[in-house]
Amino acid sequence: MSADQAAALIPHGATIGMSGFTGAGYPKLVPAALARRIEAMHALGDNFKVSVWTGASTAPELDGALAKVDGIEMRLPYQSDPVCREKINAGRMEYIDIHLSHVAQYVWFGFLGKLNVAVVEVTAIKPDGSLVPASSIGNNKTWLDQADMVILEVNAHHDLRLEGMHDVYYGTHVPPHRQPIPLISVGDRMGETTLRCNPDKIVAIVETNLPDRNTSFAPADEVSQAIAGHILEFLDHEVRKGRLPESLLPLQSGVGNVANAVMAGLQAGRFEGLTAFTEVLQDGMLQLLHSGKMLHASATALSLSRDAQAEFVDNLEFYRQRIVLRPQEMSNHPELVRRLGVIAMNGMIEADIYGNVNSTHIGGTAIMNGIGGSGDFARNAFLSFFMTPSVAKAGAISCIVPMVNHVDHTEHDVQVIVTEQGIADLRGLSPKQRARVLIDNCAHPGFRPALDDYFNRALRESPGKHTPHIIDEALIFLRGRGISA
């Protein structure tokens, strides 16, 4: 049927599980059709709204279209759409920011309520009724299992040779009957290449032929290259110290230019036999696979530029032997992250002098995007980096502050902080020792005197000397002295 006919089947107040993860594998037509329907209903005085669950961020055709017509009552677990962000921060859309590894299990546990509808993009429907996933898996397995009714978008734009790249693990989801996950190395396959779906639940099939939203990356600037250089030098140091093998350990990196700059540095560096256990596979990792520097990569989604997407399709048979796409409950699973010994590299908005990290909020009250999978990896990684330029807003704001205005990752989960100024290895340091290392190595020179002054007076005046703070002074820094992001 048409997208409009399919959208007409979705009732007011429904909770919808949409496919999609960082602009890959999201439904292209049904969300826009649903937005048109909502807009028409609002014109008639009907306050039609739905709640939307996804894998992570999607695209303007989904998040943006539904947010623009005030059609979303509740959104989870991660978003990066500017219209969504505006509505959330204006109090016109409810938003739950959840660790990505928690979403599927919370749905299975019944913590989030009933999932009414799944709208899932697939590459193909096989004769036996199984579904070939598209360019991401995300939470699709759980949506198809848990939803009362299913709408499929079958997208002919996806290459049929994607079949075989996916590894969908159907284990036991609910305690006390869970079994150990049988994955030993990054390239292992432990599940099925297709998704299962009860055909009795499928109420609509919509055919499409549309591309994913290709991610454009600006060329790495001096700041990104400097951050990447510090990380690569640190990894080399760890190898020489015997704390890392010559081939490193599985890599995870967040989305963005700094992450791609790190991958470019690895491409030019001495490390061989690399692997990746991550959420999203970007251009940099694709290049490492192409060159042979990286042997295997495990993720839940592809997030490629237009040129990298063309390279991927031209050499799909090659990449299908080296890339595994898994449900995000596996790609982000804390036990797997810890057991495989992942090296995690994630961005942040700001860090305080004691190593607490804010990766989600501006000014303490306004959401930027969300925590995503950074917490899944940071707390469980063998080695965890958080990265940011030392300043924001053209140098007006320091990203190293006395006290973060929102804490996503506590000092207990943060090992290494990196800016273009340098690297702060916080392992084995007390709070006061961390402060000295962070200020000296990561803060911008223009802000070091103010941070030094605060820290030195806190050492003298703080009632407690373990994590010295002058609380009123910290709040002044946050509000009025141009230090906080």
C-alpha positions in Angstrom: 0.0 0.0 0.0 1.0 3.7 -0.1 2.8 5.4 2.7 -0.4 7.5 3.4 -2.5 4.3 3.6 0.0 2.8 6.0 0.2 5.9 8.2 -3.6 5.9 8.5 -3.3 2.6 10.4 -1.4 4.3 13.2 -3.8 5.4 16.0 -3.6 8.5 18.2 -1.4 8.0 21.2 0.4 5.0 19.7 4.0 4.3 20.8 6.0 3.6 17.6 9.3 1.8 17.3 11.0 3.3 14.3 14.1 1.8 12.6 17.2 3.9 12.1 20.5 4.7 13.7 22.5 7.8 12.9 20.8 8.4 9.5 21.0 4.8 8.4 18.2 2.4 7.8 15.3 4.7 8.9 11.9 4.5 7.2 11.8 7.2 4.5 8.1 7.6 3.6 5.8 6.5 6.4 7.0 9.1 9.0 6.5 11.9 6.5 3.0 10.6 5.6 2.2 10.4 9.4 3.4 14.0 9.8 1.0 15.1 7.0 -1.8 13.2 8.7 -1.0 14.7 12.1 -0.9 18.2 10.6 -4.3 17.7 9.0 -5.8 16.4 12.3 -4.4 19.4 14.2 -6.1 21.7 11.7 -9.4 20.0 12.6 -8.7 20.6 16.3 -7.6 17.0 17.1 -4.4 17.0 19.2 -3.1 13.8 17.5 0.3 12.8 18.8 2.5 9.7 19.0 5.5 8.6 21.0 8.6 7.6 19.0 11.4 5.1 20.0 14.3 4.5 17.7 17.8 3.0 17.8 19.5 6.5 18.0 19.3 9.6 15.9 17.5 9.3 12.5 17.0 12.0 9.9 14.9 15.1 9.1 12.5 12.9 7.2 11.6 11.2 10.5 12.5 13.2 13.6 12.3 16.6 11.9 9.1 16.0 10.0 7.2 14.7 13.1 8.6 17.4 15.4 7.8 20.2 13.0 4.1 19.4 13.2 4.2 18.9 17.0 3.4 15.3 16.5 5.7 13.7 19.1 4.5 13.3 22.7 7.6 11.4 23.9 10.9 10.7 22.3 13.7 8.2 23.3 16.6 7.3 23.5 18.8 9.7 21.5 18.2 12.5 19.0 20.3 15.1 17.1 17.6 16.8 15.1 17.5 20.6 15.6 13.7 20.8 15.5 13.4 18.1 18.1 16.0 19.8 20.2 14.1 23.1 20.1 10.8 21.4 21.0 12.4 19.5 23.9 14.1 22.5 25.3 10.9 24.6 25.0 9.0 22.0 27.0 6.8 21.0 24.0 8.2 17.4 23.7 9.0 15.0 26.4 12.4 13.3 26.1 14.0 10.3 27.9 17.8 10.1 27.4 18.8 6.5 28.0 22.0 4.5 27.6 21.6 2.8 24.2 22.4 -0.7 25.6 19.4 -0.3 28.0 16.6 0.4 25.5 15.9 -3.1 24.2 16.1 -4.7 27.7 13.9 -2.0 29.2 11.3 -2.8 26.6 11.5 -6.5 27.2 11.2 -5.8 31.0 8.1 -3.8 30.4 9.6 -0.7 32.1 8.6 1.7 29.3 5.1 0.5 28.6 3.6 -1.1 25.5 5.0 -0.8 22.0 2.1 -0.6 19.7 3.6 -0.2 16.2 6.9 -1.0 14.6 7.9 0.9 11.4 11.0 -0.8 10.1 13.0 -0.4 6.9 14.4 -3.6 5.4 16.3 -4.5 2.2 14.2 -7.4 1.2 11.6 -9.9 2.4 12.7 -13.5 1.7 10.3 -16.2 0.5 10.3 -17.8 4.0 9.1 -14.4 5.5 12.4 -13.5 7.1 13.6 -9.9 6.6 17.0 -8.8 5.3 18.1 -5.8 7.4 19.2 -2.6 5.8 22.2 -0.4 6.7 21.5 -0.5 10.4 19.9 -2.9 12.8 19.6 -0.8 16.0 16.6 -2.0 18.0 14.7 -3.5 15.1 14.8 -7.1 16.5 13.0 -5.9 19.6 10.6 -3.7 17.8 9.5 -6.6 15.5 9.2 -8.9 18.5 7.3 -6.6 20.8 5.0 -4.5 18.6 1.4 -5.4 18.1 1.5 -4.5 14.5 4.3 -4.0 12.0 4.7 -1.7 9.0 7.6 -2.5 6.7 9.3 -0.2 4.2 11.2 -2.3 1.7 13.8 -0.1 0.2 15.1 -1.1 -3.2 17.9 1.4 -2.9 19.8 -0.9 -0.6 22.0 -3.4 -2.3 20.7 -7.0 -2.0 24.3 -8.1 -1.3 23.9 -6.6 2.2 22.4 -10.0 3.0 24.9 -11.9 5.1 26.6 -8.9 6.6 24.2 -8.9 9.6 24.4 -11.1 12.8 21.1 -11.1 14.7 21.5 -12.8 18.0 18.3 -14.3 19.4 19.2 -15.1 23.0 17.1 -15.1 26.1 16.3 -11.5 27.1 14.8 -11.7 30.6 16.5 -12.8 33.8 16.9 -15.3 35.4 17.1 -17.4 32.2 19.8 -15.4 30.3 22.8 -17.4 29.0 26.3 -16.2 28.3 26.7 -14.4 25.0 28.9 -16.6 22.8 31.1 -14.0 21.2 34.8 -14.3 21.7 36.3 -12.0 19.1 35.1 -9.1 17.0 34.6 -11.1 13.8 32.6 -13.9 15.4 29.0 -14.6 14.2 26.6 -16.1 16.7 23.2 -15.5 15.3 21.1 -15.2 12.1 21.6 -13.1 9.0 18.0 -12.1 8.9 15.3 -10.7 11.2 12.3 -12.8 12.2 8.8 -11.4 12.2 5.4 -13.0 12.8 3.7 -12.4 9.4 0.3 -12.1 11.2 1.5 -8.8 12.7 2.4 -7.2 9.3 -0.4 -4.8 8.4 1.4 -2.9 5.6 4.3 -3.1 3.2 5.4 0.1 1.6 7.9 0.0 -1.3 10.6 2.7 -1.5 13.8 3.5 -3.5 15.5 6.2 -1.5 19.1 6.6 -0.1 20.0 7.0 3.5 21.1 10.4 4.7 24.8 10.4 3.9 26.9 12.1 6.6 29.2 14.8 5.4 32.5 15.3 7.2 34.5 18.5 7.0 38.3 18.0 6.4 40.1 17.5 9.7 41.2 20.9 11.0 44.2 21.7 13.1 42.4 21.1 16.4 41.0 17.7 15.4 44.4 16.7 14.1 46.1 17.8 17.3 43.6 15.8 19.4 44.1 12.8 17.2 47.9 13.1 17.4 47.8 13.1 21.2 45.7 10.0 21.3 47.9 8.2 18.8 51.0 9.1 20.7 49.4 7.9 23.9 48.5 4.5 22.3 52.0 4.1 21.1 53.2 4.8 24.7 50.9 2.2 26.1 52.2 -0.4 23.6 55.8 0.4 24.5 54.9 0.1 28.2 53.4 -3.4 27.5 49.9 -2.4 28.5 48.5 -2.8 24.9 49.4 -5.4 22.3 51.0 -4.3 19.0 47.6 -4.6 17.3 46.0 -2.6 20.0 42.5 -3.8 21.2 39.1 -3.3 19.5 38.4 0.3 18.8 35.2 2.3 19.5 34.8 5.9 18.4 31.9 8.3 18.5 30.6 10.1 15.4 32.4 13.2 14.1 35.5 14.8 12.7 37.8 14.1 15.6 37.0 10.4 15.4 37.7 10.3 11.7 40.9 12.2 12.3 42.0 9.5 14.7 41.2 6.8 12.1 43.2 8.8 9.5 46.1 8.9 11.9 45.9 5.1 12.4 45.9 4.7 8.6 49.2 6.5 8.4 50.6 4.9 11.5 52.5 1.7 12.4 49.7 -0.4 13.9 48.5 -3.4 12.0 45.9 -6.1 12.5 43.4 -3.6 14.0 39.8 -4.4 14.9 36.7 -2.3 15.9 33.8 -3.0 18.2 31.7 0.1 17.9 28.2 1.5 17.3 28.7 3.2 14.0 31.2 2.5 11.2 32.3 5.8 9.6 34.6 6.7 6.7 37.8 6.4 8.7 37.2 2.8 9.7 36.1 1.9 6.1 39.4 3.2 4.9 41.3 1.1 7.5 39.4 -2.0 6.3 40.1 -1.2 2.6 43.8 -0.8 3.2 44.1 -4.0 5.3 45.2 -2.1 8.4 41.9 -3.2 10.1 40.8 -6.9 9.8 37.3 -6.8 11.2 34.7 -4.3 12.4 31.6 -4.9 14.3 28.9 -2.2 14.6 25.1 -1.6 14.5 25.0 0.9 11.7 26.9 2.5 8.8 27.3 6.2 8.7 29.2 7.1 5.6 29.7 10.1 3.4 28.5 10.0 -0.2 32.0 9.1 -1.5 32.5 6.4 1.1 29.0 5.0 0.4 30.0 4.6 -3.3 33.2 2.9 -2.3 31.3 0.6 0.0 28.8 -0.5 -2.7 31.6 -0.9 -5.3 33.4 -3.3 -3.0 30.5 -4.8 -1.0 31.6 -8.4 -1.4 35.0 -7.4 0.2 33.4 -5.6 3.1 30.8 -8.2 3.7 33.6 -10.5 4.8 35.0 -7.9 7.2 32.0 -6.0 8.6 29.4 -7.4 11.0 26.2 -5.4 11.8 24.5 -6.4 15.1 21.5 -5.3 17.2 22.6 -2.4 19.4 21.9 -4.5 22.5 25.0 -6.5 21.3 27.1 -3.7 19.8 26.8 -1.7 23.1 26.6 -4.6 25.5 28.6 -3.8 28.7 29.7 -7.3 29.2 31.1 -7.6 25.7 32.8 -4.2 25.8 34.5 -5.2 29.0 35.5 -8.7 28.0 36.8 -7.7 24.6 38.8 -4.9 26.2 37.6 -2.1 24.0 39.5 1.2 23.6 36.7 3.8 23.7 36.9 7.3 22.2 34.0 9.7 22.7 33.3 13.4 22.5 32.1 15.7 25.3 30.8 19.2 25.8 32.9 19.9 28.9 34.9 18.3 31.7 35.6 19.7 35.2 39.0 19.8 36.9 38.2 16.5 38.7 37.3 14.5 35.6 33.5 14.6 35.7 32.2 14.9 32.1 29.1 16.6 30.6 28.3 15.2 27.2 24.6 16.2 26.9 23.6 19.6 28.3 24.3 23.2 27.6 24.0 25.5 30.6 22.8 22.6 32.8 19.2 22.6 31.6 19.1 22.4 27.8 19.7 19.1 26.1 22.1 19.0 23.1 21.7 15.4 21.7 22.0 12.7 24.4 24.3 10.3 26.1 24.0 7.8 23.3 26.4 4.9 23.8 29.2 6.8 25.4 28.3 5.6 28.9 28.0 1.9 27.7 31.6 2.1 26.5 33.2 4.6 29.0 32.4 2.6 32.1 33.3 -0.7 30.7 36.2 0.0 28.3 39.8 -1.2 28.8 40.8 2.4 28.1 38.4 5.3 27.8 39.1 8.7 26.2 36.9 11.8 26.2 37.8 14.4 23.6 37.0 18.0 23.0 38.6 21.2 21.8 39.8 23.2 24.8 37.5 26.2 24.0 34.1 26.8 22.4 32.3 29.8 20.9 35.4 31.1 19.1 37.5 30.9 22.2 35.0 32.7 24.5 34.2 29.6 26.6 36.5 27.1 28.3 35.6 23.4 28.0 37.6 22.7 31.1 35.7 24.1 34.0 35.8 24.1 37.8 32.5 22.2 38.0 30.4 20.8 35.2 26.8 22.0 35.1 25.6 18.5 34.3 27.2 15.1 35.0 26.9 12.3 32.5 30.1 10.4 33.3 31.5 10.7 36.8 35.2 10.9 37.6 35.0 7.2 38.4 34.4 6.3 34.7 36.8 8.7 33.0 40.3 7.6 32.4 41.8 10.0 29.8 40.8 13.5 28.7 42.2 15.0 25.5 42.1 18.5 24.0 44.3 20.0 21.3 46.4 21.4 24.2 47.4 17.9 25.4 46.3 14.8 27.2 45.5 14.1 30.9 46.0 10.5 32.0 43.8 10.4 35.1 44.4 6.7 36.0 45.6 6.2 39.5 45.3 9.8 40.5 43.4 11.3 43.5 40.9 14.2 42.7 43.5 16.9 43.6 46.1 15.2 41.4 43.6 15.0 38.6 42.9 18.7 38.8 46.6 19.6 38.5 47.1 17.4 35.5 43.9 18.5 33.7 44.6 22.2 34.2 48.2 21.9 33.1 47.7 19.7 30.1 44.2 20.2 28.7 43.0 23.8 29.5 43.6 26.5 27.1 46.4 28.9 28.2 43.9 31.8 28.2 41.9 30.1 30.9 44.6 28.4 33.0 45.2 31.4 35.3 41.5 31.5 36.3 41.3 27.8 36.8 44.6 27.8 38.8 43.3 30.6 40.9 40.1 28.8 41.7 41.8 25.5 42.5 44.4 27.1 44.7 41.8 29.0 46.7 39.6 25.9 46.9 42.6 24.0 48.4 42.7 26.6 51.2 39.0 27.4 51.7 37.1 24.2 51.0 35.7 22.6 54.1 36.5 19.2 52.7 40.0 18.6 51.2 39.4 15.5 49.2 37.6 17.2 46.3 38.1 20.9 47.1 35.4 23.2 46.0 34.2 26.7 46.9 30.6 26.0 46.0 29.4 29.6 45.6 32.6 30.4 43.6 32.0 27.4 41.3 28.5 28.7 40.6 29.8 32.1 39.8 32.2 30.5 37.3 29.3 28.6 35.8 27.1 31.7 35.5 29.1 34.7 34.9 32.8 34.3 34.1 32.8 32.7 30.7 34.3 29.5 31.8 31.5 27.0 31.3 30.3 25.5 28.1 
